[in-house]
Amino acid sequence: MSAEKPQTLLSLDREELEARVIALGGRSFHARIARENVLAKGLLDYAQMTSLPAGLREALRAELPILAGSESARSVAADKTTKLLIAFPQAKAARDVSVETVHMPSLYEAEEGEHVPGATLCVSTQAGCPVGCPFCASGQLGLARNLEAHEILEQYVRGRALGPLARSVVMGMGEPLLNYTALATALDAVHDEMGLGSRKVTVSTVGFPERLRELAPQKPRFQLAISLHTPDQEQRDLLVPAMKGVPIEDVLAAGDDWFQKTGREITYEYVLLGRDNDSLGHAERLAQRLRGRRCTVNLIPFNPVEGSPFKRPGSREVEFFRAELEAEGIIATVRWSRGLESDSACGQLRLRNAR
């Protein structure tokens, strides 16, 4: 068995899993039952899969692990937000690579206005991040590698084991469009076998224009969020180094194309950094950029990161910014961070454990 391609239940496609189950003495439908137990029910122990024969359960336990990674740390906040640090094998390296997954149990307000019970799961697509935003902990250790599709899917399975999932955001560590093939494969299973539809999954990117234009005609099975963070070109070049030199207007034009091709409005994410990008002038210029576009702005007050020079704005400043956008005709919401005491900002738990 290759260290690069660990053979686990989640790493095998359906035909491969059927062949493995048959080789272990089961029948083809047992493979479907095993996969349903993991993906739909969140069972991570073959012993709990009582719909399978006892002998097959024991053979699977001995020969085919369900998961590739291991939980190396867990942080739980008072509001029950749970952050998992999952270590995956790293080929040709002395140590594993780690990623973070955050499970946020809550009642969230759906687009139709009703409240639906369930949890929001935030998943990662890369171990580390190459984008290098200075306010984000994810990139402080650089990029270790892309995650495999089964490693992305494993985060969903571990999240489902903590409780039913109502929604998912691909806003954890990494830039999703730089590992899109693996993400798309994982999301196919999330949609088809875990029951999270396209409107329940949001993928967040810094917005590579050409890549967005390539994907839009395919109508990917998710909602799109673009991390903008400022209306000013010079400041964006500093806040989002991977996009240095890419005009903001090109990103917005690609967003317009996405809406035209998919019919889905875009959310523009804006991390509010106290006294850096949270002035009324910033709000006015942002409104000018977005005026006439079908979109929503999601304001995210900065989640403090150890050693960062940036500050979290006060609630008054956040409300002034939101109100200015609303006055300019821009729909704006505020997403306050959950579980501040559980290292909830992307990359914090990984960074603390590395240190």
URQUIPE-V957636 format. One record per residue. N is the residue number from 1. RES is the residue in one small letter. PSI is psi in whole degrees, -180 to 180 (NA if undefined). OMEGA is omega in degrees with one decimal (999 if undefined). Layout:
N&RES&PSI&OMEGA, N&RES&PSI&OMEGA
This chain:
1&m&127&-177.1, 2&s&141&176.0, 3&a&-27&-178.0, 4&e&-29&-177.6, 5&k&75&-178.8, 6&p&135&-179.7, 7&q&108&177.9, 8&t&170&178.1, 9&l&-43&-176.7, 10&l&-22&-178.7, 11&s&-12&-179.2, 12&l&139&172.9, 13&d&179&-171.5, 14&r&-42&-179.8, 15&e&-41&178.6, 16&e&-40&179.7, 17&l&-41&177.5, 18&e&-46&-179.5, 19&a&-39&-179.5, 20&r&-42&-179.9, 21&v&-43&178.5, 22&i&-41&178.7, 23&a&-26&-179.8, 24&l&8&175.0, 25&g&2&179.4, 26&g&-171&177.5, 27&r&166&-171.9, 28&s&-37&-178.4, 29&f&-19&176.4, 30&h&-32&178.0, 31&a&-43&177.9, 32&r&-42&179.9, 33&i&-43&-179.7, 34&a&-45&-179.3, 35&r&-40&177.0, 36&e&-40&179.1, 37&n&-37&-178.4, 38&v&-53&-172.2, 39&l&-46&-175.4, 40&a&-31&-174.4, 41&k&-14&178.1, 42&g&28&178.2, 43&l&128&-176.8, 44&l&15&-179.1, 45&d&123&179.8, 46&y&-30&-178.6, 47&a&-25&179.8, 48&q&-10&-175.6, 49&m&73&-173.5, 50&t&-10&175.2, 51&s&-6&175.1, 52&l&149&177.3, 53&p&145&-175.9, 54&a&-41&-179.4, 55&g&-38&178.5, 56&l&-38&177.6, 57&r&-43&-179.2, 58&e&-40&179.4, 59&a&-41&178.0, 60&l&-43&179.6, 61&r&-38&-177.0, 62&a&-31&-169.3, 63&e&-21&-173.3, 64&l&92&176.7, 65&p&151&177.7, 66&i&-41&-172.6, 67&l&154&177.0, 68&a&-31&-174.6, 69&g&177&176.0, 70&s&145&178.9, 71&e&114&-177.3, 72&s&-17&176.8, 73&a&154&176.9, 74&r&137&178.8, 75&s&128&-176.8, 76&v&128&-179.9, 77&a&171&-179.5, 78&a&-30&179.9, 79&d&12&177.4, 80&k&6&172.0, 81&t&127&-175.5, 82&t&124&176.0, 83&k&128&177.3, 84&l&138&170.5, 85&l&115&-174.2, 86&i&126&179.9, 87&a&126&176.9, 88&f&149&178.8, 89&p&141&178.4, 90&q&114&-179.4, 91&a&139&175.0, 92&k&35&177.7, 93&a&155&-175.9, 94&a&-18&-176.4, 95&r&160&178.3, 96&d&165&171.7, 97&v&147&-174.5, 98&s&146&174.9, 99&v&163&-178.6, 100&e&145&174.2, 101&t&134&-177.2, 102&v&127&179.4, 103&h&118&-175.4, 104&m&92&178.8, 105&p&134&-175.1, 106&s&174&163.4, 107&l&120&-179.3, 108&y&153&-178.7, 109&e&117&-179.3, 110&a&170&-177.1, 111&e&-32&-178.3, 112&e&-10&175.4, 113&g&-13&-179.1, 114&e&165&177.5, 115&h&130&-174.7, 116&v&128&178.7, 117&p&151&177.9, 118&g&-177&-177.0, 119&a&153&170.6, 120&t&131&179.3, 121&l&128&177.0, 122&c&124&-175.7, 123&v&161&-179.2, 124&s&154&178.2, 125&t&-15&178.8, 126&q&152&172.4, 127&a&101&-170.7, 128&g&-169&-177.6, 129&c&137&-179.8, 130&p&-4&-173.2, 131&v&-39&172.0, 132&g&27&177.0, 133&c&126&-173.1, 134&p&-17&-179.6, 135&f&0&-173.5, 136&c&135&-179.2, 137&a&-20&-173.7, 138&s&-38&-174.0, 139&g&1&-174.2, 140&q&-25&177.3, 141&l&8&179.8, 142&g&-172&179.6, 143&l&124&176.1, 144&a&-52&177.0, 145&r&166&170.6, 146&n&151&172.9, 147&l&148&171.4, 148&e&161&-179.8, 149&a&-42&-177.9, 150&h&-25&177.5, 151&e&-34&173.1, 152&i&-45&179.4, 153&l&-36&179.3, 154&e&-35&178.3, 155&q&-40&177.1, 156&y&-42&-179.4, 157&v&-43&178.7, 158&r&-38&176.6, 159&g&-42&178.8, 160&r&-33&178.5, 161&a&-23&178.8, 162&l&-13&179.9, 163&g&164&-178.8, 164&p&143&179.6, 165&l&132&176.1, 166&a&-21&-170.6, 167&r&155&177.2, 168&s&143&173.3, 169&v&127&175.7, 170&v&78&-174.5, 171&m&17&179.8, 172&g&-143&-177.0, 173&m&139&173.6, 174&g&168&176.7, 175&e&108&-172.6, 176&p&-37&-176.6, 177&l&-14&176.5, 178&l&-2&174.6, 179&n&45&-168.4, 180&y&-39&-177.5, 181&t&-46&178.7, 182&a&-41&179.2, 183&l&-46&-178.2, 184&a&-40&178.2, 185&t&-44&179.1, 186&a&-42&-177.7, 187&l&-28&174.5, 188&d&-44&178.6, 189&a&-38&178.8, 190&v&-44&179.2, 191&h&-52&-168.8, 192&d&-31&-172.8, 193&e&-19&177.8, 194&m&-12&172.3, 195&g&14&176.4, 196&l&109&-177.1, 197&g&176&-175.0, 198&s&-35&-178.3, 199&r&-10&-178.3, 200&k&-1&-179.2, 201&v&126&178.1, 202&t&130&178.2, 203&v&128&-177.4, 204&s&130&-179.2, 205&t&159&173.5, 206&v&-8&167.6, 207&g&62&175.4, 208&f&111&-170.8, 209&p&-48&-176.7, 210&e&-39&179.6, 211&r&-40&178.7, 212&l&-39&179.9, 213&r&-31&176.8, 214&e&-37&-174.3, 215&l&-32&-173.0, 216&a&-46&-179.2, 217&p&-22&179.2, 218&q&-12&-177.0, 219&k&65&-179.3, 220&p&155&-172.2, 221&r&58&176.7, 222&f&165&170.2, 223&q&152&-175.6, 224&l&134&171.5, 225&a&134&178.4, 226&i&125&-179.8, 227&s&111&-176.1, 228&l&-56&171.1, 229&h&-16&177.2, 230&t&151&174.6, 231&p&-3&-171.7, 232&d&127&-174.3, 233&q&-48&-177.5, 234&e&-41&-179.6, 235&q&-36&178.6, 236&r&-36&177.0, 237&d&-31&178.6, 238&l&-40&-175.5, 239&l&-27&-179.5, 240&v&77&-172.0, 241&p&-33&-178.9, 242&a&-18&-178.9, 243&m&14&-179.4, 244&k&129&179.8, 245&g&-9&177.0, 246&v&114&-176.7, 247&p&136&176.9, 248&i&-38&-178.2, 249&e&-31&176.0, 250&d&-39&177.6, 251&v&-46&-179.7, 252&l&-38&178.3, 253&a&-38&176.2, 254&a&-35&174.7, 255&g&-40&176.7, 256&d&-42&179.5, 257&d&-40&177.6, 258&w&-46&-179.3, 259&f&-42&-179.5, 260&q&-38&-176.6, 261&k&-34&-173.5, 262&t&-23&-175.3, 263&g&10&-177.8, 264&r&127&178.6, 265&e&151&-179.4, 266&i&146&168.5, 267&t&129&174.2, 268&y&121&-178.3, 269&e&143&-174.7, 270&y&103&176.0, 271&v&120&-179.2, 272&l&117&179.8, 273&l&118&-175.3, 274&g&122&177.7, 275&r&15&176.5, 276&d&-49&-178.3, 277&n&21&-174.4, 278&d&18&-179.9, 279&s&163&176.4, 280&l&-31&175.8, 281&g&-41&175.7, 282&h&-43&179.8, 283&a&-43&179.8, 284&e&-44&-178.6, 285&r&-34&176.1, 286&l&-43&178.2, 287&a&-39&177.6, 288&q&-40&178.8, 289&r&-38&-170.1, 290&l&-6&-176.5, 291&r&132&179.4, 292&g&-5&179.8, 293&r&142&176.5, 294&r&102&-175.8, 295&c&172&173.5, 296&t&145&174.1, 297&v&126&177.2, 298&n&108&-178.9, 299&l&129&-176.6, 300&i&100&176.4, 301&p&132&-175.5, 302&f&132&176.8, 303&n&114&-171.3, 304&p&136&177.6, 305&v&132&-178.4, 306&e&128&178.1, 307&g&-3&-178.8, 308&s&143&177.4, 309&p&-9&-176.5, 310&f&154&-177.2, 311&k&153&176.3, 312&r&127&179.1, 313&p&157&177.0, 314&g&164&-178.4, 315&s&-31&179.6, 316&r&-44&179.5, 317&e&-39&178.5, 318&v&-44&-178.5, 319&e&-38&176.6, 320&f&-44&-178.8, 321&f&-47&-179.7, 322&r&-45&-178.1, 323&a&-36&178.2, 324&e&-42&177.1, 325&l&-44&179.4, 326&e&-40&178.9, 327&a&-27&179.0, 328&e&5&177.0, 329&g&15&179.9, 330&i&125&176.5, 331&i&127&-177.2, 332&a&137&176.0, 333&t&163&178.7, 334&v&129&175.9, 335&r&99&176.2, 336&w&141&-176.6, 337&s&143&174.9, 338&r&146&170.6, 339&g&50&-177.3, 340&l&-33&-177.2, 341&e&1&-179.8, 342&s&31&-179.5, 343&d&49&-169.2, 344&s&-20&178.3, 345&a&145&-177.9, 346&c&127&174.3, 347&g&-9&-174.0, 348&q&-45&-177.8, 349&l&-42&177.6, 350&r&-43&-179.0, 351&l&-44&-178.9, 352&r&-40&-179.8, 353&n&-34&178.0, 354&a&-39&-179.9, 355&r&NA&999
